[in-house]
Amino acid sequence: MITGKGTTSLDKALTILDLIGSASSGISNTELLERAGLPKTTLAYSRR
């Protein structure tokens, strides 16, 4: 299987959505980034 930048972006997005979906009472950006192991800039422009 050949993977590229788009696949990596999709994988990050799905990881974030999975974490949000499994958080029964919400999740902060900080907690989300820690659990996903992603850099802070990944969610720099997300809003509630």
C-alpha positions in Angstrom: 0.0 0.0 0.0 1.3 3.4 -0.9 0.7 6.2 1.6 1.2 9.9 1.2 0.7 13.1 3.0 -3.1 12.9 2.5 -3.2 9.5 4.2 -1.3 10.9 7.2 -3.7 13.8 7.5 -6.7 11.5 7.3 -5.2 9.2 9.9 -4.7 12.2 12.3 -8.3 13.4 11.7 -9.7 10.0 12.3 -7.7 9.7 15.5 -9.0 13.0 16.7 -12.6 12.2 15.9 -12.3 8.8 17.6 -11.0 10.5 20.8 -13.7 13.1 20.7 -16.3 10.4 20.2 -15.1 8.4 23.1 -15.0 11.3 25.6 -18.3 11.1 27.3 -18.1 14.6 28.9 -16.0 16.5 26.4 -12.3 16.9 26.0 -10.0 19.9 26.0 -7.5 20.6 23.2 -4.7 20.0 25.5 -6.0 16.6 26.6 -6.8 15.7 23.0 -3.3 16.4 21.9 -1.7 14.5 24.7 -3.8 11.4 24.1 -3.3 11.6 20.3 0.4 12.3 20.6 0.1 15.2 18.2 1.9 18.5 18.1 0.1 21.6 19.4 -0.1 23.1 15.9 -2.4 20.3 14.8 -5.4 21.8 16.6 -4.3 25.4 16.4 -7.3 26.5 14.4 -10.0 24.3 15.9 -12.9 25.9 17.6 -15.7 24.7 19.9 
